[in-house]
Amino acid sequence: MSPFPRDLTGTLAFQSDARSPLNPNGSIKLSTIDLSSGRVSSLNLAGDWNDEQPRWSPHGQRIAFKSSRSGSYNLYVMNADGTDVRRLTDHAGNDRLPDWKPR
Protein backbone atom coordinates (compact mmCIF):
# COMPACT_ATOMS: atom_id res chain seq x y z
CA MET A 1 0.00 0.00 0.00
CA SER A 2 1.37 3.41 -0.99
CA PRO A 3 1.50 6.20 1.61
CA PHE A 4 0.14 8.58 -1.04
CA PRO A 5 -3.07 8.73 -3.06
CA ARG A 6 -2.68 6.81 -6.34
CA ASP A 7 -3.04 9.79 -8.66
CA LEU A 8 -0.14 11.83 -7.27
CA THR A 9 2.78 12.46 -9.59
CA GLY A 10 5.82 14.69 -9.56
CA THR A 11 8.63 15.32 -7.13
CA LEU A 12 8.51 17.29 -3.89
CA ALA A 13 11.60 18.98 -2.43
CA PHE A 14 11.74 19.26 1.37
CA GLN A 15 14.07 19.88 4.30
CA SER A 16 14.65 17.58 7.28
CA ASP A 17 16.84 17.47 10.39
CA ALA A 18 16.70 13.67 10.69
CA ARG A 19 19.87 12.22 12.21
CA SER A 20 21.73 9.51 10.32
CA PRO A 21 25.29 8.17 10.04
CA LEU A 22 25.89 10.81 7.34
CA ASN A 23 24.15 13.53 9.40
CA PRO A 24 24.98 12.73 13.06
CA ASN A 25 24.37 16.29 14.34
CA GLY A 26 20.91 16.61 12.83
CA SER A 27 21.77 19.49 10.51
CA ILE A 28 18.94 20.56 8.22
CA LYS A 29 19.40 18.87 4.83
CA LEU A 30 17.44 18.82 1.57
CA SER A 31 15.80 15.79 -0.01
CA THR A 32 13.29 15.01 -2.72
CA ILE A 33 10.47 12.48 -2.76
CA ASP A 34 8.89 10.92 -5.85
CA LEU A 35 5.17 11.18 -5.13
CA SER A 36 4.18 8.21 -7.28
CA SER A 37 6.61 5.75 -5.62
CA GLY A 38 7.46 7.33 -2.25
CA ARG A 39 11.21 7.04 -3.07
CA VAL A 40 13.26 9.60 -1.10
CA SER A 41 16.57 10.91 -2.47
CA SER A 42 18.89 12.87 -0.18
CA LEU A 43 20.72 15.90 -1.59
CA ASN A 44 24.10 17.07 -0.25
CA LEU A 45 24.29 15.22 3.08
CA ALA A 46 27.99 15.97 3.59
CA GLY A 47 28.94 18.84 5.89
CA ASP A 48 27.80 20.20 9.23
CA TRP A 49 25.76 23.08 7.85
CA ASN A 50 22.08 23.75 7.22
CA ASP A 51 20.49 23.72 3.74
CA GLU A 52 16.96 25.12 3.86
CA GLN A 53 13.99 26.55 1.93
CA PRO A 54 14.20 24.60 -1.36
CA ARG A 55 12.43 26.18 -4.34
CA TRP A 56 12.03 24.46 -7.71
CA SER A 57 12.94 26.38 -10.85
CA PRO A 58 10.05 26.97 -13.27
CA HIS A 59 11.33 24.24 -15.62
CA GLY A 60 11.86 21.82 -12.68
CA GLN A 61 15.53 21.08 -13.29
CA ARG A 62 17.20 23.24 -10.63
CA ILE A 63 16.57 23.97 -6.96
CA ALA A 64 17.36 27.28 -5.25
CA PHE A 65 17.97 27.20 -1.49
CA LYS A 66 19.62 29.01 1.40
CA SER A 67 22.59 27.47 3.20
CA SER A 68 24.86 28.24 6.13
CA ARG A 69 27.77 26.34 4.51
CA SER A 70 29.76 29.60 4.17
CA GLY A 71 29.18 30.70 7.80
CA SER A 72 26.24 33.06 7.26
CA TYR A 73 23.18 32.16 5.19
CA ASN A 74 23.71 32.71 1.46
CA LEU A 75 21.62 31.70 -1.55
CA TYR A 76 22.63 28.74 -3.69
CA VAL A 77 21.33 26.83 -6.70
CA MET A 78 21.89 23.20 -7.71
CA ASN A 79 20.66 20.61 -10.18
CA ALA A 80 17.59 18.67 -9.07
CA ASP A 81 19.81 15.66 -8.28
CA GLY A 82 22.03 17.70 -5.90
CA THR A 83 24.96 18.15 -8.29
CA ASP A 84 26.57 21.37 -9.52
CA VAL A 85 25.99 23.46 -6.36
CA ARG A 86 26.70 27.15 -6.98
CA ARG A 87 26.65 30.02 -4.50
CA LEU A 88 24.69 33.04 -5.74
CA THR A 89 25.32 35.52 -2.91
CA ASP A 90 28.47 36.07 -0.87
CA HIS A 91 28.49 38.47 2.08
CA ALA A 92 28.30 38.48 5.87
CA GLY A 93 24.54 39.13 6.02
CA ASN A 94 21.94 36.36 6.09
CA ASP A 95 19.99 35.86 2.85
CA ARG A 96 16.63 34.10 2.94
CA LEU A 97 13.59 33.04 0.92
CA PRO A 98 15.00 32.14 -2.50
CA ASP A 99 12.50 32.35 -5.31
CA TRP A 100 12.41 32.25 -9.11
CA LYS A 101 11.22 35.10 -11.27
CA PRO A 102 8.85 34.02 -14.04
CA ARG A 103 10.07 34.70 -17.57
VEXLOKE-411959 format. One record per residue: x, y, z of N, C-alpha, C in turn; residue in one letter. Coordinates in steps of 0.2 Angstrom, whole numbers, plus 5000, padded with zeros to 4 digits. Layout:
// residues N
XYZXYZXYZa
...
***
This chain:
// residues 103
500449945000500050005000500450065000m
500350114996500750174995500550225000s
500950265003500850315008500450375005p
500450374998500150434995499550414991f
499050454989498550444985498750414978p
498450374975498750344968498850394963r
498450444962498550494957499050544957d
499450544963499950594964500550584959l
500850634956501450624952501850684954t
502450684951502950734952503450724958g
503850774959504350774964504350834969t
504350814975504350864981504950874984l
505250944984505850954988505650974995a
506050955000505950965007506550965011f
506550995017507050995022506950955028q
507450925031507350885036507950885041s
507850885047508450875052508550805055d
508350755051508350685053509150675054a
509250635060509950615061510150545057r
510750545055510950485052511650475052s
511950415050512650415050513050465046p
512750495041512950545037512850615039l
512350615044512150685047512050675055n
512550655058512550645065512350695070p
512450765068512250815072511550845070n
511150815066510550835064510450905061g
510950915056510950975053510350975048s
510051035046509551035041509751025034i
509550965031509750945024509150945019k
509250945013508750945008508750875005l
508050855003507950795000507350804995s
507250754991506650754986506350684987t
505650694986505250624986504850624980i
504950564977504450554971503750534973d
503350574972502650564974502250504972l
502450474966502150414964502450354967s
503050354969503350294972503550294979s
503550364982503750374989504550364990g
504950364984505650354985505950424987r
506350424992506650484995507450484992v
507650544990508350554988508650604992s
509150594995509450644999509950684995s
509950754996510450794992510950834997l
511550824995512150854999512150845006n
512150785008512150765015512850785019l
513350785015514050805018514050875021a
514450885026514550945029514050955035g
514350995040513951015046513651085045d
513251095040512951155039512151145038w
511851195037511051195036510951215029n
510551175025510251195019509551195020d
509251255018508551265019508151295014e
507551295014507051335010507151315002q
507051255000507151234993506551264989p
506751284983506251314978506451284971r
505951254968506051224961506051284956w
506551274951506551324946505851314942s
505651364938505051354934505051294929p
505651274926505751214922505851154926h
505951154932505951094937506651054936g
507151094934507851054934508351084938q
508151134942508651164947508251184953r
508651184959508351204965508751264968i
508451314970508751364974508651354981a
509051374985509051364993509451414996f
509351415003509851455007510251405011k
510951425012511351375016511851415020s
511951385026512451415031513151385029s
513251355024513951325023514551375022r
514351435021514951485021514951525027s
514651505033514651535039513951575040g
513851625036513151655036512751625031s
512051645031511651615026511751655019y
511851615014511951645007511451595003n
511251624997510851594992511251544987l
511051484986511351444982510851414977y
511151384971510751344967511051284965v
510651224963510951164961510551124957m
510751074953510351034949509850994954n
509350974951508850934955509150874958a
509650844956509950784959510450804964d
510550864965511050884971511750904968g
511850894961512550914959512550984956t
513151004955513351074952513051124957d
513251124963513051174968513451244967v
513051294966513351364965513151414970r
513551454973513351504978513151564973r
512651594975512351654971512551724975l
512551724982512751784985513351764990t
513651814992514251804996514451875000d
514151875006514251925010514151905017h
514251945022514151925029513451925032a
513051965028512351965030511951895029g
511451885031511051825030510451835025n
510551795020510051795014509551745015d
508951755014508351705015507851705009r
507451665009506851655005507051664997l
507451614995507551614988506951604984p
506851624978506251624973506551634966d
506151614962506251614954505751664951w
506051714947505651754944505351724937k
504751734936504451704930504751744924p
504851704918505051734912504551774909r
***
